[in-house]
């Protein structure tokens, strides 16, 4: 308020200085010169000006003249200026229950033109408003060209709008019921050892409103449950309020022209800690020196070592071990090699109890023995097909490793198989390589023979 009073005072002071400079001072000089002239000619000028009535009339005449000059803007006390008010919100008047309007700008720029003091007052009053009046318009396929209007707070200023008009399309609003699903967002913000066990929404369906074109674009309606919440610290059940509901198209993008009723709901989530304790499995890459084999592998100075993994049950339920890999290329010259390995999280694992381990590998001289395996299994064959091994299905397998390790291997321990993934039914016989399942890096298996297989269709 003090600033406003100061501004008004400055305005009146400016007016006084202009009147004094442009009117009072020149008129005083003229009167002085006239008086001086009349004195030289013995005219009683002081006598006339000493009359009270004369001065009153003169002052009144001058005041009227000044008023008319200023009112008709013959004299401009303050020069006109222009100032831009950016991003003024657009208020739209239309039947929101019946129509959907497309093409409405959120904001426009307003250029105010007038005296600086008037512009300042207009901004201070804060009643600037841009209106798009569509109350008399009806739905149609083609666009309307509609001019925007500006509600002035001071009549003496003029204005321009950017843009001054818009092209809008008015469509009938329709309502459709859609099933409601959910998405969990900011999963990384949840405690690593916690997982979402169950989710319940207060509504299974919502009403979506919009034009037919927008409704037809809807592929899904989802409630976005934000797990970035400081209260989600322990296992338990939590209610999350004001969960935003949005409509998406088939590309996963938000459809902005759709109104969802209700626009937010409450979700109840249950957090649990699911974990499994699994052994670490050591895998190797690279080839040892010729004539050498792995005698033993220890993890953290133990023949077996286990870690605990955390995650959703359905994602980590099928995991049976935690692998780490060491490179044994050209090893065997020395009796031992120590590796510091990183235990990486597998797909679906949110947390793991240990991230590092020490693997110690000992080496020895390679020995070998030959064993006869009586059974060969089939893998990856189409369920509509049957594979029949022709002749005997026994094979000879050479087992390589240090003596103490291969002594523990018997034919019953060896799992031989043939991979029939790309094979089809045929009248001819196939010759297929035999492979050995080997999950022990201390052993190496060599199979030189093949088996003959005939594949038939189950429907014949």
C-alpha positions in Angstrom: 0.0 0.0 0.0 2.9 2.4 0.8 4.3 1.8 -2.7 0.9 2.6 -4.2 0.7 5.9 -2.2 4.2 6.8 -3.2 3.4 6.0 -6.9 0.3 8.3 -6.8 2.4 11.1 -5.1 5.0 10.8 -7.8 2.4 11.1 -10.5 1.0 14.3 -9.0 4.5 15.7 -8.6 5.2 14.9 -12.2 2.0 16.7 -13.3 2.9 19.7 -11.2 6.4 20.0 -12.7 5.0 19.7 -16.2 2.3 22.4 -15.6 4.9 24.6 -13.9 7.3 24.2 -16.8 4.9 24.3 -19.7 2.2 26.6 -18.5 2.9 28.6 -15.3 6.4 29.7 -16.1 5.7 30.8 -19.7 2.5 32.6 -18.7 4.4 34.4 -15.9 7.0 35.5 -18.3 4.4 36.8 -20.7 2.6 38.7 -18.0 5.9 40.1 -16.8 6.9 41.3 -20.2 3.4 42.8 -20.8 3.6 44.6 -17.5 7.0 45.9 -18.3 5.8 47.1 -21.7 2.7 48.8 -20.3 4.8 50.6 -17.6 6.9 52.2 -20.2 3.7 53.5 -21.7 2.2 54.7 -18.4 -0.5 51.9 -18.3 -1.7 51.0 -14.8 -1.2 47.3 -15.2 -0.8 46.7 -11.4 -4.2 48.2 -10.9 -5.9 45.5 -13.1 -4.1 42.6 -11.4 -4.8 44.0 -8.0 -8.5 43.3 -8.6 -9.5 40.0 -6.8 -12.2 39.1 -9.3 -9.8 39.4 -12.3 -7.3 36.9 -10.8 -10.2 34.4 -10.0 -11.5 34.6 -13.5 -8.1 34.3 -15.0 -7.3 31.2 -12.9 -10.6 29.6 -13.8 -10.0 30.1 -17.5 -6.5 28.7 -17.4 -7.6 25.7 -15.4 -10.3 24.9 -18.0 -7.9 25.3 -20.8 -5.4 22.9 -19.1 -8.1 20.4 -18.4 -9.3 20.3 -22.0 -5.8 20.0 -23.3 -5.0 17.1 -21.1 -8.4 15.4 -21.5 -8.1 15.5 -25.3 -4.5 14.4 -25.0 -3.2 17.5 -26.8 -0.7 17.5 -23.9 0.6 14.1 -22.9 2.0 14.1 -19.4 3.3 10.6 -19.6 4.4 8.8 -22.8 2.6 5.6 -23.7 4.5 2.3 -23.2 3.9 -1.4 -23.9 4.6 -4.3 -21.6 4.1 -8.0 -22.1 2.4 -10.2 -19.5 3.5 -13.7 -20.5 1.7 -17.0 -19.9 -1.7 -15.7 -18.9 -4.0 -18.7 -18.4 -6.9 -19.1 -20.8 -10.4 -19.6 -19.2 -12.8 -21.5 -21.4 -16.5 -21.3 -21.2 -18.3 -24.3 -22.7 -20.6 -27.2 -21.7 -18.1 -29.5 -20.1 -20.7 -32.3 -19.6 -21.6 -32.5 -23.2 -18.5 -31.6 -25.3 -14.8 -32.1 -25.6 -12.8 -29.2 -27.0 -9.5 -29.8 -28.8 -6.9 -27.1 -29.7 -7.3 -24.9 -26.6 -4.0 -23.2 -25.6 -3.1 -23.3 -22.0 -1.7 -19.8 -21.9 -1.3 -16.7 -24.1 0.8 -13.6 -24.0 -1.0 -10.2 -23.3 0.6 -6.9 -24.5 -0.7 -4.0 -22.4 -0.4 -0.5 -24.1 -0.9 2.7 -22.1 0.7 5.0 -19.5 3.3 3.4 -17.3 1.3 4.2 -14.2 -1.9 2.6 -15.6 0.0 -0.5 -16.7 1.5 -0.8 -13.2 -2.0 -0.5 -11.6 -3.4 -3.0 -14.0 -0.8 -5.6 -13.1 -1.1 -4.8 -9.3 -4.9 -5.3 -9.4 -4.3 -8.9 -10.6 -7.7 -9.2 -12.4 -6.2 -9.9 -15.9 -8.1 -12.7 -17.5 -8.2 -14.1 -21.0 -11.5 -15.7 -22.0 -12.4 -18.2 -24.8 -16.1 -18.2 -25.0 -17.6 -21.3 -26.6 -20.9 -21.3 -24.8 -22.9 -20.8 -28.0 -20.9 -23.4 -30.1 -22.0 -26.9 -31.0 -20.1 -30.1 -31.9 -19.1 -30.5 -35.5 -16.3 -32.2 -37.6 -14.6 -29.0 -38.8 -12.8 -26.5 -36.7 -14.0 -23.2 -35.4 -12.0 -20.0 -35.6 -12.6 -18.2 -32.3 -11.2 -15.0 -31.1 -9.9 -14.6 -27.5 -11.0 -11.7 -25.3 -9.2 -9.9 -22.5 -10.9 -8.6 -19.4 -9.3 -5.3 -18.7 -8.9 -4.1 -15.1 -8.4 -0.5 -16.3 -10.4 0.8 -19.3 -7.9 3.4 -20.4 -5.3 0.9 -21.5 -5.4 -1.0 -24.8 -4.2 -4.6 -25.4 -3.1 -7.2 -27.9 -3.2 -11.0 -27.5 -0.7 -13.4 -28.9 -2.3 -15.5 -30.4 -5.5 -13.4 -30.9 -7.5 -16.3 -32.1 -7.4 -20.1 -32.0 -8.8 -23.0 -34.1 -10.7 -25.4 -31.9 -12.6 -28.6 -32.7 -15.7 -29.4 -30.6 -16.8 -33.0 -30.3 -19.5 -34.8 -28.4 -18.3 -36.3 -25.1 -19.0 -40.0 -24.5 -18.5 -42.2 -21.4 -17.2 -45.7 -21.4 -16.3 -48.1 -18.5 -12.8 -49.6 -18.6 -11.1 -52.3 -16.5 -8.5 -50.9 -14.2 -5.0 -52.3 -13.9 -1.9 -51.0 -12.0 1.8 -50.4 -12.5 4.5 -50.2 -9.8 6.8 -47.2 -10.4 10.1 -46.4 -8.7 10.7 -50.0 -7.8 14.4 -49.2 -7.2 13.4 -47.0 -4.3 12.0 -49.9 -2.4 14.2 -51.6 0.2 16.2 -54.3 -1.8 15.1 -57.1 0.6 11.4 -56.2 0.2 9.1 -57.3 -2.6 5.5 -56.6 -3.4 3.5 -59.6 -2.5 -0.1 -58.5 -3.3 -1.8 -55.3 -4.6 -5.5 -54.5 -4.1 -7.3 -51.5 -5.6 -10.4 -49.8 -4.3 -11.9 -50.0 -7.8 -11.7 -52.6 -10.5 -13.3 -50.4 -13.1 -13.3 -46.7 -13.9 -15.3 -44.4 -16.3 -13.3 -42.7 -19.1 -14.8 -39.6 -20.8 -13.7 -38.0 -24.1 -14.3 -37.9 -27.8 -14.9 -41.1 -29.7 -11.4 -40.7 -31.4 -9.7 -40.5 -28.0 -11.7 -43.3 -26.5 -10.8 -45.6 -29.4 -7.1 -45.0 -28.7 -7.2 -46.4 -25.1 -5.3 -49.6 -24.8 -5.2 -49.7 -21.0 -6.1 -47.7 -17.9 -3.7 -48.0 -15.0 -3.2 -46.8 -11.5 0.4 -45.7 -10.9 1.5 -47.0 -7.5 4.6 -45.1 -6.4 7.0 -47.2 -4.3 9.1 -44.1 -3.5 7.5 -43.8 -0.1 9.4 -43.3 3.2 6.8 -45.4 5.1 7.5 -48.5 3.0 10.4 -49.7 5.2 9.3 -53.2 6.5 7.2 -56.1 5.6 3.5 -55.5 6.1 0.4 -54.0 4.6 0.1 -50.4 3.6 -2.6 -48.1 2.2 -1.4 -45.7 -0.4 -3.9 -42.8 -1.1 -4.2 -40.5 -4.1 -2.9 -43.0 -6.6 -3.1 -41.4 -10.0 -5.1 -43.1 -12.7 -4.2 -42.6 -16.4 -5.2 -43.9 -19.8 -2.6 -45.2 -22.2 -2.5 -46.0 -25.9 -1.0 -49.1 -27.5 2.5 -47.4 -27.5 2.4 -46.9 -23.7 1.9 -43.1 -24.0 -0.5 -41.1 -21.9 -3.7 -40.0 -23.7 -4.1 -36.4 -22.5 -7.6 -35.7 -23.9 -9.2 -38.4 -21.7 -10.9 -37.7 -18.4 -10.8 -40.6 -15.9 -13.4 -40.8 -13.2 -12.2 -41.1 -10.5 -8.9 -39.6 -11.3 -7.2 -41.1 -8.2 -7.9 -44.1 -6.0 -6.5 -45.9 -2.9 -4.3 -49.0 -3.2 -3.5 -51.5 -0.5 -0.1 -53.3 -1.0 1.4 -56.0 1.0 5.2 -56.1 1.3 7.1 -59.3 2.1 10.6 -60.6 2.3 11.1 -63.7 0.2 14.6 -65.2 0.1 16.4 -68.4 -0.8 19.8 -69.8 0.4 21.7 -71.2 -2.6 25.1 -72.6 -3.2 27.7 -70.7 -5.2 28.6 -72.6 -8.4 32.0 -72.0 -9.9 32.3 -71.9 -13.7 35.5 -71.8 -15.6 36.6 -70.3 -19.0 39.8 -71.0 -20.9 41.9 -74.1 -21.3 44.5 -75.4 -18.9 48.0 -76.3 -19.9 48.2 -79.6 -21.7 48.2 -82.5 -19.2 46.8 -80.5 -16.3 43.4 -80.7 -14.6 41.6 -79.1 -11.8 42.0 -81.0 -8.6 39.7 -79.0 -6.3 37.8 -75.7 -5.9 37.1 -74.0 -2.7 35.1 -70.9 -1.9 36.1 -68.8 1.1 38.3 -71.7 2.2 35.3 -74.1 2.1 34.4 -76.9 -0.3 30.9 -75.3 -0.6 29.6 -71.9 0.2 26.0 -70.5 0.1 24.5 -67.0 -0.1 21.0 -65.7 0.4 19.1 -64.0 -2.5 16.1 -61.8 -2.2 13.3 -61.0 -4.6 9.8 -61.9 -5.8 9.0 -65.5 -5.3 7.8 -66.0 -8.9 11.0 -64.5 -10.3 13.6 -66.2 -8.1 11.7 -69.5 -7.4 13.4 -71.3 -10.3 17.0 -70.2 -9.4 19.0 -73.2 -8.1 22.5 -71.7 -7.7 24.5 -68.5 -7.8 27.2 -68.7 -10.5 30.6 -67.1 -10.5 33.2 -67.4 -13.3 37.0 -67.7 -13.1 39.5 -67.8 -16.0 41.9 -70.8 -15.9 43.5 -70.2 -19.3 47.1 -71.5 -19.3 47.0 -72.4 -15.6 48.4 -75.5 -14.0 52.1 -74.7 -13.9 51.7 -73.8 -10.2 49.7 -75.9 -7.8 47.1 -73.2 -6.8 45.5 -70.0 -8.1 43.4 -67.6 -6.0 40.7 -65.4 -7.5 38.8 -62.5 -6.0 35.4 -62.7 -7.7 32.3 -60.5 -7.7 29.0 -62.2 -7.1 26.5 -60.6 -9.5 22.8 -60.5 -9.0 20.9 -62.7 -11.5 17.7 -61.5 -13.3 14.9 -61.0 -10.8 17.2 -60.9 -7.8 16.8 -57.6 -5.8 19.5 -58.2 -3.2 22.1 -60.7 -2.3 23.7 -61.3 1.1 27.3 -61.2 -0.2 28.8 -59.4 -3.2 32.4 -60.7 -3.0 34.0 -64.2 -2.6 37.5 -65.7 -2.8 37.9 -68.8 -5.0 40.9 -71.0 -4.7 41.7 -73.5 -7.5 44.2 -76.3 -7.1 45.7 -78.2 -10.1 47.2 -81.6 -10.7 48.1 -84.0 -13.5 45.4 -85.1 -15.9 44.4 -88.7 -16.0 41.6 -90.5 -17.9 39.4 -93.6 -18.0 36.8 -95.0 -20.3 33.3 -95.8 -19.2 30.3 -97.4 -21.0 27.1 -95.5 -20.6 24.0 -97.6 -21.2 21.3 -94.9 -21.7 21.1 -91.8 -24.0 18.2 -89.4 -23.5 16.6 -87.1 -26.0 16.2 -83.3 -25.5 14.3 -80.5 -27.2 12.2 -82.7 -29.4 8.8 -81.4 -30.5 6.0 -82.9 -28.4 4.3 -84.2 -31.5 7.3 -86.3 -32.5 8.9 -89.5 -31.2 12.6 -90.4 -31.4 13.7 -94.0 -31.6 17.4 -94.9 -31.3 18.3 -97.6 -33.8 20.6 -100.3 -32.5 22.2 -100.1 -29.1 22.0 -96.8 -27.2 25.1 -97.5 -25.2 28.2 -95.4 -25.8 31.8 -95.2 -24.6 32.8 -92.0 -22.8 36.3 -91.0 -21.9 36.5 -89.1 -18.5 39.4 -86.8 -17.9 40.6 -85.2 -14.6 43.0 -85.8 -11.7 43.0 -89.4 -10.5 41.1 -88.7 -7.3 38.3 -87.0 -9.1 37.7 -89.5 -11.9 37.8 -92.4 -9.5 34.5 -91.0 -8.1 32.8 -91.1 -11.5 30.7 -94.1 -12.4 28.6 -94.7 -15.5 25.4 -94.0 -13.5 26.7 -90.5 -12.8 27.1 -89.6 -16.5 24.1 -88.1 -18.2 24.3 -88.5 -22.0 21.8 -87.0 -24.4 21.2 -86.0 -28.0 19.8 -82.6 -29.0 16.9 -82.9 -31.4 15.7 -79.3 -31.4 15.9 -78.8 -35.2 14.9 -82.3 -36.3 11.6 -83.3 -38.0 9.8 -86.5 -38.8 11.4 -88.3 -41.8 11.7 -91.7 -43.4 15.4 -91.5 -43.2 17.7 -92.1 -40.2 19.7 -89.3 -38.6 23.2 -89.6 -37.1 23.3 -87.4 -34.1 26.2 -86.4 -31.9 26.1 -87.4 -28.2 26.6 -84.8 -25.6 27.3 -85.0 -21.9 25.8 -82.9 -19.2 28.7 -81.6 -17.2 28.3 -79.2 -14.2 31.6 -80.1 -12.6 34.5 -77.9 -13.9 37.0 -80.5 -12.6 35.9 -83.0 -15.2 36.1 -83.2 -19.0 34.2 -85.7 -21.1 35.0 -86.9 -24.6 32.5 -88.8 -26.8 33.6 -89.9 -30.2 30.6 -92.0 -31.3 27.2 -91.0 -32.7 23.8 -92.7 -32.5 21.3 -93.3 -35.3 17.8 -92.0 -34.7 14.6 -92.2 -36.6 11.9 -89.6 -35.9 8.2 -90.2 -36.4 5.1 -88.2 -36.1 2.8 -89.2 -33.2 -0.3 -88.7 -35.3 0.7 -91.6 -37.7 
